[in-house]
Amino acid sequence: MGSLRLDRGQIEVVDDAMAEVLRRKTPAERIQIGFAIWRSARDMLIAHLKRTHPDWSIETVEKEVARRLSHGAV
């Protein structure tokens, strides 16, 4: 295994074996994986906000989720 480089310009280091697995995926499979990760993050954020703010309506929760996931653009 090669050396793993961590610096300010690199957030994560992908293991060589995992990188090879991802290289073998089709573009459609990689998009599907990315969407599944995004959907999971969204679901976890919804659950967190509902638990943290039980008084918020679902509309308020969804607006806050959109705001956070868009980095404030929405």
C-alpha distances in whole Angstrom, upper triangle without the diagonal:
4,7,9,12,15,19,22,21,18,19,16,12,12,8,7,9,12,12,13,15,17,17,19,22,25,26,29,26,24,27,28,25,26,29,29,27,30,32,30,30,34,35,34,35,39,38,38,41,43,42,43,46,48,51,49,50,47,48,47,44,43,44,42,39,40,40,37,35,37,36,40,41,43
4,6,9,13,16,19,19,16,17,15,11,11,9,8,11,13,12,14,16,18,17,20,22,25,26,29,27,24,27,29,26,26,29,29,27,29,32,31,30,34,35,34,35,39,39,38,41,43,43,43,46,48,51,49,50,47,48,47,44,43,44,42,39,39,39,36,34,35,35,38,39,41
4,6,10,13,17,16,14,15,13,10,11,10,10,13,15,14,16,19,19,20,22,24,27,28,30,28,25,28,30,26,26,30,30,27,29,32,31,30,33,35,33,34,38,38,37,39,42,41,41,44,46,49,47,49,47,47,46,43,42,43,40,38,38,38,35,33,34,33,37,38,40
4,7,10,13,13,11,12,10,7,9,8,10,13,14,13,16,18,18,19,22,23,26,26,28,26,23,26,27,24,23,27,27,24,26,29,27,26,30,32,30,31,34,34,33,36,38,38,37,40,43,46,44,45,43,43,42,39,38,39,36,34,34,34,31,29,31,30,33,34,37
4,7,10,10,8,10,9,7,10,11,12,16,16,15,18,20,19,20,23,25,27,26,29,27,24,26,28,25,24,27,27,24,26,29,28,26,30,32,30,30,34,35,33,35,38,38,37,40,43,45,43,45,43,43,41,38,38,38,35,33,33,33,30,28,29,28,31,33,35
4,7,8,6,8,8,7,11,13,15,18,17,16,20,22,21,22,25,26,28,27,29,28,24,26,28,24,23,26,26,23,24,28,26,24,28,30,28,28,32,32,30,32,35,35,34,37,40,42,40,42,40,40,38,36,35,35,33,30,31,30,27,26,27,25,29,30,33
4,5,5,8,9,10,14,16,18,21,20,19,22,24,23,24,27,28,30,28,31,29,26,27,29,26,24,27,28,24,25,29,27,25,28,30,28,28,32,33,31,32,36,35,34,37,40,42,40,41,40,40,38,35,35,35,32,30,30,29,26,25,26,24,27,28,31
4,6,7,10,12,16,18,20,23,22,21,24,26,24,25,29,28,30,28,30,29,26,26,29,26,23,26,27,24,24,27,26,24,26,29,27,26,30,31,29,30,34,34,32,34,38,39,37,39,38,37,35,33,33,32,29,28,28,26,23,23,23,21,24,25,28
4,7,9,11,14,17,19,22,20,19,22,24,21,22,26,26,27,25,28,27,23,24,26,24,21,24,25,22,22,26,26,23,26,29,27,26,30,31,29,31,34,34,33,35,38,40,38,39,37,37,35,33,32,31,29,27,27,26,23,22,22,20,23,24,27
4,6,7,10,14,15,18,17,15,19,20,18,19,23,23,25,23,25,24,20,22,24,21,19,22,23,20,20,24,23,21,24,26,25,25,28,29,28,29,33,33,32,34,37,39,37,38,36,36,34,32,31,31,28,26,26,25,22,21,22,20,24,25,27
4,7,10,13,16,18,16,15,19,20,18,20,23,22,24,23,24,23,19,20,22,19,17,20,20,17,17,21,20,18,21,23,21,21,25,26,24,26,29,29,28,31,33,36,33,35,33,33,31,29,28,28,25,23,23,23,20,18,19,18,22,23,25
4,6,10,12,15,12,12,16,17,15,17,20,20,22,21,23,21,17,19,20,17,16,19,19,15,17,20,19,17,21,23,21,22,25,26,24,27,30,29,29,32,34,37,35,36,34,34,33,30,29,29,27,24,25,25,21,20,21,20,24,25,27
4,6,9,12,10,10,13,15,14,15,18,19,21,21,23,21,18,20,21,18,17,20,20,17,19,23,21,20,24,25,24,25,28,29,27,30,33,32,32,35,37,40,38,39,37,37,36,33,32,33,30,28,28,28,25,23,25,24,28,29,31
4,6,8,7,6,10,11,10,12,15,15,18,18,20,18,15,17,19,15,15,19,18,16,18,21,20,20,23,25,23,25,28,28,28,30,33,33,33,36,38,40,38,39,37,37,36,33,32,33,31,28,28,29,26,23,25,25,29,29,31
4,5,5,6,9,10,11,12,15,16,19,20,22,19,17,20,20,17,18,21,20,18,21,24,22,22,26,27,26,27,30,30,30,33,35,35,35,38,40,43,41,42,39,40,39,36,35,36,34,31,32,32,29,27,29,28,32,33,35
4,5,5,6,9,10,10,13,15,18,19,21,19,17,20,21,18,19,23,22,20,23,26,25,25,28,30,29,30,33,34,33,36,38,38,39,41,43,46,44,45,42,43,42,39,38,39,37,34,34,35,32,29,31,31,35,35,37
4,5,5,6,9,10,11,13,17,18,20,17,16,20,20,17,19,22,21,20,23,25,24,25,28,29,28,30,33,33,33,36,38,38,39,41,43,46,44,44,41,42,42,39,37,39,37,34,34,35,33,30,32,32,36,36,38
4,5,5,6,9,10,11,15,16,18,14,13,16,16,13,15,18,17,16,19,21,20,21,24,25,24,27,29,29,30,32,34,34,35,38,39,42,40,41,38,38,38,35,34,35,33,30,30,32,29,26,28,29,32,33,34
4,5,5,6,9,10,13,14,16,14,12,15,16,14,15,18,18,17,19,22,21,22,25,26,26,28,30,31,31,34,36,36,37,39,41,43,41,42,39,39,39,36,34,35,34,30,30,32,29,26,27,28,32,32,33
4,5,5,6,9,12,14,16,14,13,16,17,15,17,20,20,19,22,24,24,25,28,29,29,30,33,34,34,36,38,39,40,42,44,46,44,44,41,42,42,38,37,38,37,33,33,35,32,29,30,31,35,35,36
4,5,5,7,11,13,14,11,11,14,15,12,14,18,17,17,20,22,21,22,25,26,26,28,31,31,32,34,36,36,38,40,41,44,42,42,38,39,39,36,34,36,35,31,31,33,31,28,29,30,34,34,35
4,5,5,9,10,12,9,7,11,12,10,11,15,15,14,17,19,19,20,23,24,24,26,29,29,30,32,34,35,36,38,39,42,40,39,36,37,37,34,32,33,32,29,28,30,28,24,26,27,31,30,32
4,5,8,9,12,10,9,13,14,13,14,17,18,18,20,22,22,23,26,27,28,30,32,33,34,36,38,38,39,41,43,45,43,42,39,39,40,37,34,36,35,31,31,32,30,27,28,29,33,32,33
4,7,9,11,10,10,13,14,13,15,18,18,19,21,23,23,25,27,28,29,31,33,34,35,37,39,39,41,42,44,46,44,43,40,40,41,38,36,37,37,33,32,34,32,29,30,32,35,34,35
4,6,8,6,6,10,10,10,12,14,15,16,18,20,20,22,24,25,26,28,30,31,32,34,36,37,38,40,41,43,41,40,36,37,38,35,32,34,33,30,29,31,30,26,27,29,32,31,32
4,5,5,6,9,10,11,12,14,15,17,19,20,21,23,24,26,27,29,30,32,33,35,36,38,39,40,41,44,41,40,36,36,37,35,32,33,33,30,29,31,30,26,27,29,32,31,31
4,5,5,6,9,10,11,12,14,15,17,18,20,21,22,24,26,27,29,30,32,33,35,36,37,38,40,42,39,38,34,34,35,32,30,31,31,27,26,28,27,23,24,26,29,27,28
4,5,5,6,9,10,10,12,14,15,16,18,20,21,22,24,26,27,28,30,31,33,35,36,37,38,40,37,36,32,32,33,31,28,29,29,26,25,27,26,22,23,26,28,27,27
4,5,5,6,9,10,10,12,14,15,16,18,20,21,23,24,26,27,29,30,31,33,34,36,37,39,36,35,32,32,33,30,28,29,29,26,25,27,26,22,24,26,29,28,28
4,5,5,6,9,10,11,12,14,15,17,18,20,21,23,24,26,27,29,30,32,33,34,36,38,35,34,31,31,32,29,26,28,27,24,23,25,24,20,21,23,26,25,26
4,5,5,6,9,10,10,12,14,15,16,18,20,21,22,24,26,27,28,30,31,32,34,36,33,32,28,28,29,26,23,25,25,21,20,23,21,18,18,21,24,23,23
4,5,5,6,9,10,10,12,14,15,16,18,20,21,22,24,26,27,29,30,31,32,34,31,30,27,27,28,25,23,24,25,21,20,23,22,18,19,22,25,24,24
4,5,5,6,9,10,11,12,14,15,17,18,20,21,23,24,26,27,28,30,31,33,31,30,27,27,28,25,23,25,24,20,20,23,21,17,19,21,24,24,24
4,5,5,6,9,10,11,12,14,15,17,18,20,21,23,24,26,27,28,30,32,29,29,25,25,26,23,21,22,21,18,17,19,18,14,16,18,21,21,21
4,5,5,6,8,10,10,12,14,15,16,18,20,21,22,24,25,26,27,30,27,26,22,22,23,20,18,20,19,16,15,18,17,13,15,17,20,19,19
4,5,5,6,9,10,10,12,14,15,16,18,20,21,23,24,25,26,29,26,25,22,23,23,20,18,20,20,16,17,19,18,14,17,19,22,22,21
4,5,5,6,9,10,11,12,14,15,16,18,20,21,22,24,25,28,25,25,22,23,23,20,18,20,19,15,16,18,16,12,15,17,20,20,20
4,5,5,6,9,10,11,12,14,15,16,18,20,21,22,23,26,23,22,19,20,20,17,15,16,16,12,12,14,12,9,12,14,17,17,17
4,5,5,6,9,10,10,12,14,15,16,18,20,21,22,24,21,20,17,18,18,15,13,16,15,11,12,15,14,11,13,16,18,18,17
4,5,5,6,9,10,11,12,14,15,17,18,20,21,23,21,21,18,19,19,16,15,17,16,12,14,16,14,12,15,17,20,21,20
4,5,5,6,9,10,10,12,14,15,16,18,19,22,19,20,17,18,18,14,13,15,13,10,12,14,11,9,13,14,16,18,17
4,5,5,6,9,10,11,12,14,15,16,17,19,17,17,14,14,14,11,10,12,11,7,9,11,10,8,11,13,15,16,15
4,5,5,6,9,10,11,12,14,15,16,18,16,16,13,15,15,11,10,13,13,9,12,14,13,11,15,17,18,20,18
4,5,5,6,9,10,11,12,14,15,18,16,17,14,16,16,12,12,15,13,10,13,15,12,12,16,17,18,20,19
4,5,5,6,9,10,10,12,13,16,14,15,13,14,13,9,10,12,9,7,10,11,9,9,13,14,15,17,16
4,5,5,6,9,10,10,11,14,11,11,9,11,10,7,7,10,9,7,10,12,11,11,14,16,16,18,16
4,6,5,6,9,10,10,13,12,13,11,14,13,9,11,14,12,10,14,15,14,14,18,19,20,22,20
4,6,5,6,8,10,13,12,14,13,15,13,10,12,14,11,10,14,15,13,14,17,17,18,21,19
4,5,5,6,8,10,8,10,10,12,10,6,9,11,8,8,12,13,11,13,16,16,16,19,17
4,6,5,5,8,7,9,8,11,10,7,10,12,11,11,14,15,14,16,19,20,19,22,20
4,6,6,9,10,12,12,15,13,11,14,16,14,13,17,18,16,18,21,21,22,24,22
4,6,9,9,12,13,15,13,10,14,15,12,13,17,17,15,17,20,20,20,23,21
4,5,6,9,10,12,10,8,12,13,11,13,16,16,15,18,20,20,19,22,20
4,6,8,10,12,11,10,13,15,14,15,18,18,18,20,23,23,22,25,22
4,7,10,12,10,10,14,14,14,16,18,19,19,21,23,24,22,25,22
4,7,8,6,6,10,11,10,12,15,15,16,18,20,20,19,21,18
4,5,5,6,9,10,11,12,14,15,17,18,20,21,20,21,18
4,5,5,6,9,10,10,12,14,15,16,18,20,19,20,17
4,5,5,6,9,10,11,12,14,15,16,18,17,17,14
4,5,5,6,9,10,10,12,14,15,16,15,16,13
4,5,5,6,9,10,11,12,14,15,14,16,13
4,5,5,6,9,10,10,12,14,13,14,11
4,5,5,6,9,10,11,12,10,11,8
4,5,5,6,8,10,10,9,11,9
4,5,5,6,8,10,10,12,10
4,6,5,6,8,8,9,6
4,6,5,6,5,6,5
4,5,5,6,9,8
4,5,8,9,9
4,5,5,6
4,6,8
4,5
4
